[in-house]
Amino acid sequence: MANRMDDILIVGGGTAGWLTAAILAKQLHAKSADGVNITLVESPTIPILGVGEGTWPNLRATLQKIGVDEGEFMRECDATFKQGAEFVNWAHTPQPDERDSYYHPLNTVFHSSYDFNLSAYWLMGQAPSDLPYDLAVASQARICNLGLAPKKITTPAYAALQEYSYHLNANKFAAFLTKHCVEKLGVKHLKANVIDVNLTDDGFIESVNTDVASLPQIKADFFIDSSGNNAVLIEKALGIDWHDIDDIIFNDTALAMQVPYPTPDHPISTHTIATAQPAGWIWDIGLHNRRGVGHVYSSKHMDDEQAEELLRQYIGPESDGITARKIKLRLGYRNKFWHKNCVAIGMSASFVEPLEASAIYLFDAAANMIADQFPRSRAALPHVERKFNQSFKMRMERTIDFIKLHYCVSQRRDTQYWRDNCDPKSIPDSLQWRLNHWQTHPPTKYDFDNAWEPFNLDSYLYVLYGMRYQTDLSGNHSAFAQGARAQKMFAEVDRITDVLSKILPQQRELIEKVYQHGFSKV
């Protein structure tokens, strides 16, 4: 292998592979004379998983960076706006017909890390109205309640009045990225199955063999494994082991359905709805032409028949005649994500579970870090490998902590599943340490050590106090003496909410306009 790193081969398509190809091709100038050549080879026979329908706001920045027209993307991918998630019946065991919920919106009016932390003043009852935490500090939670969109049709593409991401059809998104990468970013696309991997004497990948007679071998300098659970490079060729987390996160199976709207003008939810169940939870995501609904559950606590029955009960008569697609989930992450001249991205690298929609964020973050740090010489590989592995081990550990938080602070004890989730033996020490501190002090920015933690202080506050976590400040009121300032800020949330509620359209109304006309350019 030459010392220069000029050729990248991505093995596997889907969202992970094609999003990575787009980011690398754009930033590493695949179409220029001295740029990096990007090739993606994907199997013509293995379907993509295609269930990642929720995203984070970072995808907006990436789509804009790679030159995607927002209106075109939304039309081609059945996409709608997402402003966060609503968690139903998580805090305690619900009574019959009870619907208790809280929001984890995508932003707040005053960010607790650098504006002002309102949580202590809310805990002390100093909010001007008796609102739950999410509604007291976030106009966006109330906008979600009203079914309003995060912007207007006159708002430029990718700009926002309220922070947003997207719900999308993952299969159509992969196809959209494929076309964009090939036609506009100079990515070479090959269809073949990788049947063997060739290593050098010192353990680097040199080339892959395929089952296509006209394409028997593909050589490259750098390789990205986006082959999903097959992990043909990182595991089968390089032998990098998998770290299981099924003793922490229990949901190892999903049943998914595509549910048509009863009428073309049916309202579209502006957030993901996650409804807790006896051994898992049900997602409900509104796309333009249908809902994506699925049950994520622990096979150790519930069998498939029970899980499907609960899913059909949730959907109602609209589930009649719809087949549930079963998906087994491998929970965990690689002991190394980057090894020599290969990086795993996507489900070949890690998977926690769909709660909080972290998967596409992690694909995007990995690809952007590779693009920013890409070593153009083999000599630079060890340093970048070390940085990448340190960063993504931290990101995975913090993602696992945050997902586990939703389960272990619940007061539900109605099934063995919820009792097991609250067992200290299933809670990482890093999370237990924080939770113990938060019993007498609300979380602050000093509880978060790394700027690249996937979930920030505000996210923790929404979940903790949405779940009614008890923080006892009775002996420490004097530390929070800016009550007058806090009340003005609570009042400002009310004012902003009132203004937005008068100018923002309903989600369905805006989506139809976007599909017809698109957005104006910045």
C-alpha positions in Angstrom: 0.0 0.0 0.0 1.3 3.4 -0.9 2.0 5.9 1.8 -0.6 8.4 0.4 -4.2 7.9 1.3 -6.1 8.8 -1.8 -8.7 6.1 -2.3 -11.6 5.3 0.2 -13.8 2.2 -0.2 -17.1 2.1 1.7 -18.5 -1.4 2.0 -22.3 -1.2 2.5 -25.0 1.3 1.6 -28.1 2.3 3.5 -28.2 5.6 5.5 -24.9 5.0 7.2 -22.9 4.2 4.0 -24.4 6.9 1.8 -24.4 9.6 4.4 -20.7 8.9 5.0 -20.0 8.9 1.3 -21.7 12.3 0.9 -19.9 13.9 3.8 -16.5 12.6 2.8 -16.9 13.3 -0.9 -18.0 16.9 -0.2 -15.3 17.8 2.4 -12.4 15.8 0.8 -13.3 17.2 -2.7 -13.8 13.9 -4.5 -14.3 15.7 -7.8 -11.1 17.7 -7.7 -7.7 16.6 -9.2 -6.0 16.2 -5.8 -9.1 15.1 -3.8 -9.8 11.8 -2.3 -11.6 9.2 -4.5 -14.7 7.8 -2.9 -16.2 4.4 -4.0 -19.1 2.6 -2.4 -19.9 -1.0 -3.0 -23.2 -2.5 -1.8 -24.9 -5.8 -2.1 -27.6 -6.1 -4.8 -29.2 -8.9 -2.7 -29.1 -7.7 0.9 -31.8 -5.2 1.8 -31.1 -2.2 4.0 -32.7 -2.2 7.5 -34.6 0.9 6.7 -36.3 1.7 10.1 -34.4 4.7 11.3 -37.1 7.3 10.8 -36.1 9.9 13.4 -33.2 12.3 13.2 -31.4 15.1 15.1 -30.9 18.8 14.0 -27.3 18.0 13.0 -28.7 16.4 9.9 -30.0 19.8 8.7 -26.5 21.2 8.8 -25.1 18.2 7.0 -27.8 18.3 4.2 -27.1 22.0 3.7 -23.3 21.4 3.6 -23.5 18.7 1.0 -25.7 20.9 -1.2 -29.2 19.3 -0.8 -32.3 21.3 -1.5 -34.4 21.0 1.6 -37.8 21.0 -0.2 -36.6 18.4 -2.7 -35.2 16.2 0.1 -38.5 16.4 2.0 -40.6 15.5 -1.0 -38.4 12.6 -2.1 -38.2 11.1 1.4 -41.7 11.6 2.7 -40.1 13.8 5.3 -41.9 15.9 8.0 -40.6 18.2 10.7 -39.6 16.8 14.1 -39.4 19.0 17.2 -38.6 16.4 19.8 -40.3 13.5 21.5 -43.2 13.0 23.8 -42.9 10.2 26.4 -46.2 8.7 27.4 -46.8 6.7 30.6 -43.1 6.4 31.5 -43.0 8.2 34.9 -45.3 5.8 36.8 -47.7 2.8 36.3 -50.7 4.3 34.4 -54.2 3.8 35.6 -56.7 2.4 33.0 -57.2 5.0 30.2 -54.6 7.3 31.8 -52.2 9.2 29.6 -49.4 10.9 31.5 -46.7 12.5 29.4 -43.8 14.9 29.2 -41.7 16.3 26.3 -38.1 16.2 25.4 -38.0 19.1 22.9 -35.1 19.9 20.7 -34.4 23.2 22.3 -35.3 25.5 25.2 -35.6 29.2 25.3 -32.8 29.7 27.8 -30.1 27.0 27.6 -29.0 25.8 31.0 -25.4 25.4 30.2 -24.6 28.9 29.1 -27.7 31.2 29.6 -29.3 30.4 33.0 -30.3 27.2 34.7 -34.0 27.5 35.6 -34.3 24.0 37.0 -33.6 24.9 40.7 -36.2 27.8 40.6 -38.8 25.5 39.1 -38.0 22.9 41.8 -38.5 25.5 44.4 -41.9 26.4 43.0 -40.9 29.8 41.7 -42.3 29.4 38.1 -45.2 31.9 37.7 -47.6 29.1 36.9 -48.0 25.5 38.0 -46.6 24.0 34.8 -44.5 20.8 34.5 -40.9 21.4 33.8 -41.0 21.0 30.0 -43.8 23.4 29.6 -42.4 26.0 32.0 -39.0 26.3 30.3 -39.6 25.4 26.6 -41.9 27.2 24.2 -41.3 24.2 21.9 -43.0 21.7 24.2 -46.2 23.9 24.1 -45.8 24.3 20.3 -45.8 20.5 20.0 -48.9 20.3 22.2 -50.6 22.6 19.7 -49.5 20.6 16.7 -47.7 23.6 15.2 -44.8 23.5 12.8 -41.3 24.9 13.7 -41.3 27.5 10.9 -43.3 29.2 8.2 -43.3 28.7 4.4 -41.5 32.1 4.2 -38.7 31.0 6.5 -35.7 30.3 4.3 -34.5 26.7 3.7 -32.8 25.2 6.8 -33.6 28.3 8.9 -35.9 27.8 11.9 -38.2 29.7 14.3 -38.0 26.6 16.6 -35.2 24.1 16.4 -36.1 21.1 14.3 -35.0 17.9 12.6 -36.9 15.4 10.5 -38.9 12.3 10.4 -38.2 10.5 7.1 -38.6 7.3 5.1 -35.2 5.6 5.6 -35.3 3.5 2.4 -36.2 6.6 0.3 -33.5 8.6 2.1 -30.8 6.1 1.2 -32.0 6.2 -2.4 -32.0 10.0 -2.4 -28.5 10.1 -1.0 -27.3 7.5 -3.6 -28.5 9.7 -6.5 -27.1 12.9 -4.9 -23.7 11.3 -4.2 -23.3 9.8 -7.7 -24.7 12.7 -9.8 -23.4 15.7 -7.8 -20.5 14.6 -5.5 -18.5 12.3 -7.7 -19.0 9.1 -5.7 -18.4 5.9 -7.7 -21.2 3.3 -7.0 -20.7 -0.4 -7.5 -23.1 -3.3 -7.0 -21.5 -6.5 -5.7 -21.2 -8.8 -2.7 -17.9 -8.7 -0.8 -16.9 -12.3 -0.4 -13.3 -12.0 0.9 -10.9 -9.4 2.4 -7.2 -9.3 1.6 -4.8 -8.2 4.3 -1.2 -7.1 4.1 1.5 -8.8 6.3 1.2 -6.1 8.9 -2.6 -6.5 9.2 -3.9 -3.6 7.0 -6.7 -4.1 4.5 -5.3 -4.1 1.0 -8.4 -5.0 -1.1 -11.7 -6.9 -1.2 -12.9 -9.6 -3.5 -16.4 -9.6 -4.9 -18.7 -12.1 -6.6 -18.9 -10.0 -9.8 -16.7 -11.5 -12.6 -16.0 -8.1 -14.1 -15.1 -6.7 -10.7 -13.1 -9.5 -9.0 -11.0 -7.2 -6.7 -11.3 -3.6 -5.4 -8.2 -2.0 -4.0 -8.2 1.1 -1.8 -6.0 2.9 0.8 -8.7 3.3 3.4 -11.9 1.3 4.2 -15.2 2.1 5.9 -17.4 -0.8 7.1 -21.0 0.1 6.8 -22.1 -3.5 6.2 -24.4 -3.6 9.2 -24.5 -6.7 11.4 -22.5 -8.6 8.8 -19.4 -6.5 9.7 -17.4 -8.0 6.9 -14.4 -5.8 7.4 -14.2 -4.8 11.1 -15.2 -8.2 12.6 -14.8 -11.0 10.0 -11.6 -9.7 8.5 -9.9 -7.7 11.3 -11.4 -9.6 14.3 -12.5 -6.6 16.4 -14.8 -7.9 19.1 -18.3 -6.6 20.1 -19.0 -5.3 23.6 -22.5 -6.4 24.6 -24.8 -4.1 26.6 -27.8 -6.3 27.0 -27.3 -6.3 30.7 -28.0 -2.6 30.7 -30.3 -2.0 27.7 -32.9 -4.9 27.4 -34.8 -4.1 24.2 -33.5 -6.5 21.7 -36.4 -6.9 19.3 -38.7 -4.6 17.3 -42.0 -5.1 15.4 -42.6 -2.4 12.8 -45.7 -1.4 10.8 -46.5 1.2 8.2 -49.9 2.6 8.9 -51.7 4.8 6.3 -53.6 7.9 7.4 -57.4 7.5 7.4 -57.7 10.7 5.2 -55.3 12.7 3.1 -55.7 15.8 5.4 -55.2 13.9 8.6 -53.0 15.9 11.1 -49.3 15.0 11.2 -47.7 14.9 14.6 -44.7 17.3 15.0 -42.8 15.1 17.3 -42.1 11.4 18.0 -44.5 9.8 20.4 -43.0 7.1 22.6 -45.5 5.2 24.7 -44.2 2.9 27.5 -45.4 -0.7 27.5 -45.1 -3.6 30.0 -41.8 -4.8 28.5 -40.7 -1.9 26.2 -42.3 1.0 24.3 -44.1 1.8 21.1 -42.9 4.5 18.7 -45.3 6.5 16.6 -43.8 8.7 13.8 -45.8 10.8 11.4 -44.5 11.0 7.8 -46.2 12.8 5.0 -48.3 9.8 3.7 -48.3 7.4 6.7 -47.3 6.7 10.2 -44.4 4.5 11.1 -45.4 2.6 14.3 -43.4 -0.1 16.0 -43.0 -1.9 19.3 -39.4 -2.2 20.8 -39.3 -4.8 23.6 -37.2 -7.2 25.5 -37.5 -10.8 24.3 -36.5 -12.0 27.8 -39.6 -10.3 29.2 -42.2 -10.7 26.5 -42.8 -13.1 23.6 -43.4 -12.0 20.0 -47.1 -12.8 20.1 -47.8 -10.6 23.1 -45.7 -7.8 21.7 -47.7 -7.9 18.4 -51.0 -8.0 20.2 -50.0 -4.8 22.2 -48.9 -3.1 19.0 -52.2 -3.9 17.3 -54.1 -2.7 20.3 -52.2 0.6 20.2 -52.9 1.2 16.5 -56.5 0.0 16.6 -58.5 -1.2 13.6 -56.1 0.5 11.2 -53.6 -2.4 11.8 -56.0 -4.9 10.2 -54.3 -6.5 7.2 -50.9 -5.0 7.9 -48.0 -7.4 8.5 -45.6 -6.6 11.3 -42.0 -6.7 10.3 -39.7 -8.3 13.0 -36.2 -6.9 13.5 -33.7 -8.4 15.9 -31.4 -5.8 17.5 -27.8 -6.4 18.4 -27.1 -4.2 21.4 -23.6 -2.9 22.0 -20.5 -1.4 20.3 -17.1 -2.4 19.0 -14.1 -2.5 21.3 -12.5 -0.5 18.6 -14.3 1.5 16.0 -11.1 2.4 14.0 -8.4 -0.3 13.5 -5.4 0.4 11.2 -7.0 1.6 7.9 -10.6 0.6 8.6 -13.4 2.4 10.5 -16.8 0.9 11.2 -19.9 3.2 10.9 -23.5 2.3 11.4 -24.7 -1.0 12.9 -21.4 -2.6 12.2 -20.0 -0.2 14.8 -22.7 0.1 17.4 -26.4 0.1 18.2 -28.2 1.0 21.5 -31.9 1.1 20.7 -34.2 3.5 18.8 -35.2 5.5 21.9 -34.0 9.2 21.3 -33.1 8.4 17.7 -29.4 8.5 18.2 -28.4 6.2 15.3 -28.3 8.6 12.4 -26.7 11.3 14.7 -23.8 8.8 15.4 -23.4 8.0 11.7 -23.2 11.7 10.9 -20.9 12.5 13.8 -18.5 9.7 12.8 -18.4 10.7 9.2 -17.8 14.3 10.0 -14.9 13.5 12.4 -13.3 11.3 9.8 -13.6 14.0 7.2 -12.2 16.6 9.5 -9.3 14.4 10.6 -8.7 12.3 7.5 -5.0 11.3 7.3 -3.7 11.7 3.8 -0.6 9.7 4.7 -0.4 6.2 6.3 2.1 7.7 8.9 -0.7 9.8 10.3 -3.1 6.9 10.9 -2.2 5.9 14.5 -2.8 9.4 16.0 -6.2 9.8 14.3 -7.2 6.2 15.1 -6.5 6.9 18.8 -8.5 10.1 18.9 -11.4 8.6 17.1 -11.7 5.6 19.3 -11.5 7.6 22.5 -14.1 10.0 21.2 -16.6 7.4 20.1 -16.1 5.1 23.2 -17.1 8.2 25.2 -20.1 9.0 23.0 -21.3 5.4 23.2 -21.0 5.3 27.0 -22.8 8.6 27.4 -25.5 7.5 25.0 -26.1 4.3 27.0 -26.2 6.3 30.2 -28.9 8.7 28.8 -31.0 5.9 27.3 -30.8 4.0 30.6 -31.9 7.1 32.5 -35.4 6.9 31.0 -35.9 3.5 32.5 -34.1 3.6 35.8 -35.7 6.8 37.2 -39.2 5.5 36.4 -41.5 4.7 39.3 -43.1 1.9 37.3 -42.9 -1.5 39.1 -45.8 -3.2 37.4 -43.8 -5.8 35.5 -40.5 -7.7 36.0 -39.1 -5.6 33.0 -39.5 -2.3 34.9 -38.2 -3.8 38.1 -35.1 -5.2 36.4 -34.5 -1.8 34.7 -34.5 -0.1 38.1 -32.2 -2.7 39.7 -28.9 -1.0 40.5 -27.0 -4.0 39.0 -28.3 -2.9 35.5 -27.3 0.8 35.9 -23.8 1.9 34.9 -21.7 3.3 37.7 -21.2 6.6 35.8 -24.9 7.2 35.8 -25.4 6.1 39.4 -22.8 8.5 40.5 -24.6 11.4 38.8 -28.0 10.3 40.0 -26.8 10.2 43.6 -25.5 13.8 43.3 -28.7 15.0 41.7 -30.7 13.9 44.7 -29.6 17.1 46.5 -28.4 19.3 43.6 -29.9 19.9 40.2 -27.7 18.9 37.2 -25.4 21.7 36.1 -22.8 22.1 33.2 -20.1 20.9 35.6 -21.6 17.4 35.5 -20.7 17.1 31.8 -17.0 16.6 31.1 -16.8 16.6 27.3 -18.1 19.0 24.7 -18.9 16.0 22.4 -21.3 14.3 24.8 -24.3 13.4 22.6 -26.9 14.5 25.2 -26.5 17.9 26.9 -27.5 19.3 30.2 -31.0 20.4 29.0 -31.7 16.9 27.7 -31.0 15.4 31.1 -33.2 18.1 32.8 -36.2 17.4 30.5 -36.0 13.6 31.3 -35.3 13.8 35.0 -38.0 16.3 35.8 -40.4 15.0 33.2 -40.1 11.7 35.1 -40.6 13.6 38.4 -37.1 12.8 39.8 -36.9 14.1 43.4 -34.1 16.6 44.0 -34.3 17.9 47.5 -33.2 21.6 47.8 -34.8 22.2 51.2 -31.4 22.8 52.9 -29.8 24.8 50.0 -32.3 27.5 48.9 -29.7 30.2 49.7 -27.6 28.9 46.8 -30.3 30.0 44.4 -31.0 33.6 45.1 -31.8 34.9 41.7 -35.5 34.3 41.9 -36.5 37.7 40.4 -34.3 37.0 37.3 -35.8 33.5 37.0 -39.3 34.8 37.1 -38.6 37.2 34.3 -37.2 34.4 32.3 -40.2 32.1 32.9 -42.4 35.1 31.8 -40.3 35.4 28.7 -41.0 31.8 27.8 -44.7 32.6 28.1 -44.4 35.6 25.9 -42.4 33.8 23.2 -44.9 31.0 23.2 -47.8 33.4 22.8 -46.1 35.0 19.8 -45.2 31.7 18.1 -48.6 30.2 18.6 -50.1 33.1 16.6 -47.7 32.9 13.6 -46.8 29.2 13.2 -49.0 27.1 10.9 -50.2 23.6 11.6 -47.7 20.9 10.7 -49.9 19.4 7.9 -50.5 22.8 6.4 -46.8 23.6 6.2 -45.8 20.2 4.9 -48.3 20.4 2.0 -46.9 23.9 1.1 -43.3 22.6 1.2 -44.1 19.7 -1.0 -45.8 22.0 -3.6 -43.4 25.0 -3.5 -40.3 24.3 -1.5 -38.6 27.0 0.6 -36.9 30.3 -0.4 -33.1 30.2 -0.4 -31.1 32.0 2.3 
